[in-house]
């Protein structure tokens, strides 16, 4: 379909929680999200990052390492998070050029609808858990700056503004 422009922070649409996915446009939206994500190149992309405020994201945590595992998550919900967390580097296609050290649960279980319309649950671990949580945050109107202390967030925002 189409490689779409990716919104850049601080576009206000990146701070808005999304509503339910619109079934009439889901197939085209998911196709555009995958094409845009792979072109960028990223490991995940949420609908609000291309200006669509629907609860949809796509991800493929392993494709850069050679194994393609594309997944579309429609109207996802986090149903369980591990109490164990790990801190690691996260980048964002909407905030290019800066990486944040973000603490996240190491395992997360999500319920979502797939492209076939089937509701399912899946446990994500490792890189998939990080990507799934990062993209889910976009659906809630959050970026990775929002997961940092105020001081760390301001320092990275300053770094980002300096790149412009």
C-alpha positions, -999 to 999 in steps of 0.1 A, spaced: 0 0 0 18 31 13 48 42 33 34 69 55 51 98 71 60 92 108 49 119 132 78 134 152 76 143 189 62 167 202 33 163 177 2 165 201 -13 133 185 15 113 201 1 124 235 -35 113 229 -49 80 240 -63 60 211 -99 48 206 -109 13 193 -97 2 159 -120 9 130 -128 -24 113 -135 -7 80 -98 4 76 -79 -22 96 -64 -41 66 -51 -10 48 -39 5 81 -19 -27 91 -4 -29 56 7 7 58 21 3 93 42 -27 83 55 -10 51 63 22 70 80 2 99 102 -18 76 111 12 55 120 33 86 136 7 96 121 -1 130 110 -30 151 75 -17 159 51 10 149 18 22 164 -11 38 145 -8 71 162 28 74 149 13 78 114 -16 101 127 -43 74 131 -57 74 166 -68 37 165 -56 11 190 -34 -8 165 3 -16 164 26 -38 144 59 -53 154 87 -76 142 113 -78 169 137 -102 150 136 -91 114 169 -71 117 186 -103 129 173 -123 99 141 -139 112 109 -122 102 81 -126 127 56 -99 118 27 -94 142 -3 -71 142 -20 -63 175 -55 -48 172 -72 -34 203 -45 -49 226 -47 -50 264 -20 -58 289 -34 -86 311 -3 -94 331 32 -80 337 61 -97 355 73 -81 387 108 -84 375 121 -55 354 152 -47 334 165 -14 322 177 -12 286 181 12 256 150 21 236 148 42 205 117 55 189 109 63 152 90 94 164 120 106 184 149 98 161 185 103 172 180 98 210 180 66 230 165 63 265 174 38 292 139 25 301 130 1 329 102 -23 318 88 -57 330 108 -85 314 76 -104 306 42 -92 296 10 -110 286 -12 -92 261 -47 -100 247 -53 -87 212 -72 -94 181 -52 -106 151 -58 -97 114 -81 -128 110 -104 -113 137 -94 -139 163 -89 -128 199 -58 -143 215 -34 -140 243 4 -141 240 33 -139 264 61 -117 252 96 -120 266 130 -105 257 131 -80 228 94 -88 220 83 -77 255 101 -44 251 87 -37 217 52 -47 226 52 -25 257 68 5 238 41 3 211 13 -2 236 25 30 254 19 49 221 -17 37 221 -20 52 256 -6 85 245 29 79 260 64 81 246 95 67 262 103 101 277 72 96 299 89 65 315 119 85 327 126 106 358 118 143 351 156 151 351 165 123 327 135 131 304 144 168 303 180 160 294 170 137 265 144 163 253 172 188 252 194 164 233 166 158 208 158 195 204 195 201 197 194 177 168 166 196 150 
